[in-house]
Amino acid sequence: MRAFHFLALFSAAALIFVFSGTALPQSSPPNIGVLDLQKVFADSARGKEIKKALEADFKKRQDDLKKKEDEIKKLSTELRQLASSASANNDDLRKRDENLKNRVMAYQEQLAKYNDEMRAAEERRMKPLMDSVIKIAGDLAKEKGYVMVLETQRAGVVFALETMDMTNDIIKGIDRRK
């Protein structure tokens, strides 16, 4: 047991001796920049133009889908009324029910297609803006000596010093390129 205590004391003394005369090199923390892409897209002139164009396209598609939805509701109401009437013909009910199911399926397919098209249109329209953001962020990072730039939303940045935030500089850079 005494050997154990001696060994522990010797190890502690050796560590104190080794580190007492030498200071460990203090390296500065890495210089990291952050940017908020959502703010860039929302506040830059180019981002606002893209959003406006996408909303106009989306509105057109929404109106078209709304018409089809109204037709489906009307057919559904007619079918319920016919089914509750005493003079309902089973063949007629079956045909109308089949027609309604076909229209609902066509509506769902069109909705899925519209969603895919809107996603593709958004990606296509946003790509040049995203390319500009990456270029400007890279240039600013080199200028400011950043070793890394993180996107605040995706990286899950909870806090960053204001001096690390490149967002407004990137917006200015995008608006100058317009």
FENGI-V883754 format. One record per pair of residues at least 12 apart in sequence whose C-alpha atoms are under 6 Angstrom apart, sorted by the first residue. I is the first residue (numbers start at 1). J is the second residue. If there is no record, write none. Layout:
i=(I	I)
j=(J	J)
This chain:
i=(31	31	32	32	32	32	33	33	33	34	34	34	34	34	34	35	35	35	35	35	36	36	36	40	44)
j=(146	147	146	147	148	149	149	164	165	149	150	151	164	165	166	151	152	165	166	167	151	152	167	171	171)
